[in-house]
Amino acid sequence: MNLTVHQTITIHQLRVDSVANSSVLQVGTAGSIASNAQLFNTGGFTEPAPQLEENPINFVPLPNPH
């Protein structure tokens, strides 16, 4: 069975509270999503990363659509 999907998506503001390993953010339609987790220590770090500041910026402003 063939299925053709036409869609228009308008996002005025997208807020993501946290992103962690194996997180998936999907906007729109996907035929299938296969999980894939890869963990690399390319910087040779030996200690945990420092904690975030009290007021981190947690939103991404999007431009107005034309």
C-alpha positions as CSV (number, residue, x, y, z in Angstrom):
1,M,0.0,0.0,0.0
2,N,1.4,3.4,-0.9
3,L,0.6,6.3,1.3
4,T,1.4,10.0,0.4
5,V,1.2,12.5,3.1
6,H,1.2,16.3,2.5
7,Q,1.3,18.5,5.5
8,T,2.2,22.0,6.6
9,I,3.5,22.7,10.1
10,T,3.7,26.1,11.6
11,I,5.6,26.3,15.0
12,H,5.4,29.7,16.8
13,Q,7.4,28.6,19.8
14,L,9.0,25.3,20.6
15,R,10.1,24.7,24.2
16,V,12.2,21.7,25.2
17,D,12.7,21.3,28.9
18,S,15.5,18.7,28.7
19,V,17.4,16.6,26.3
20,A,19.0,13.4,27.4
21,N,20.5,10.3,25.9
22,S,18.1,8.4,23.7
23,S,15.7,11.4,23.5
24,V,13.5,11.8,20.4
25,L,12.0,15.0,19.2
26,Q,9.7,14.5,16.3
27,V,7.7,17.2,14.4
28,G,5.7,15.8,11.5
29,T,5.3,12.3,10.1
30,A,8.0,9.6,9.9
31,G,7.6,6.2,8.5
32,S,9.7,4.6,11.3
33,I,12.0,5.8,14.0
34,A,14.8,3.4,15.0
35,S,16.5,3.9,18.3
36,N,20.2,4.6,18.2
37,A,22.3,5.4,21.3
38,Q,25.9,6.2,21.0
39,L,28.1,7.4,23.9
40,F,31.6,8.7,23.2
41,N,34.2,10.4,25.4
42,T,36.1,12.1,22.6
43,G,37.5,14.8,25.0
44,G,39.0,12.3,27.4
45,F,37.0,13.7,30.3
46,T,37.5,12.0,33.7
47,E,35.0,13.9,35.9
48,P,31.3,14.8,35.5
49,A,30.4,18.1,33.8
50,P,29.7,21.1,36.0
51,Q,26.1,21.9,37.0
52,L,24.1,24.4,35.0
53,E,23.7,28.0,36.2
54,E,20.5,29.0,38.0
55,N,18.8,30.6,35.0
56,P,19.8,28.8,31.8
57,I,18.1,29.8,28.6
58,N,15.6,26.9,27.9
59,F,13.9,28.0,24.8
60,V,14.8,28.6,21.2
61,P,13.0,31.5,19.5
62,L,11.9,30.8,16.0
63,P,11.7,33.4,13.2
64,N,8.3,34.6,11.9
65,P,7.2,32.6,8.9
66,H,7.0,34.5,5.7
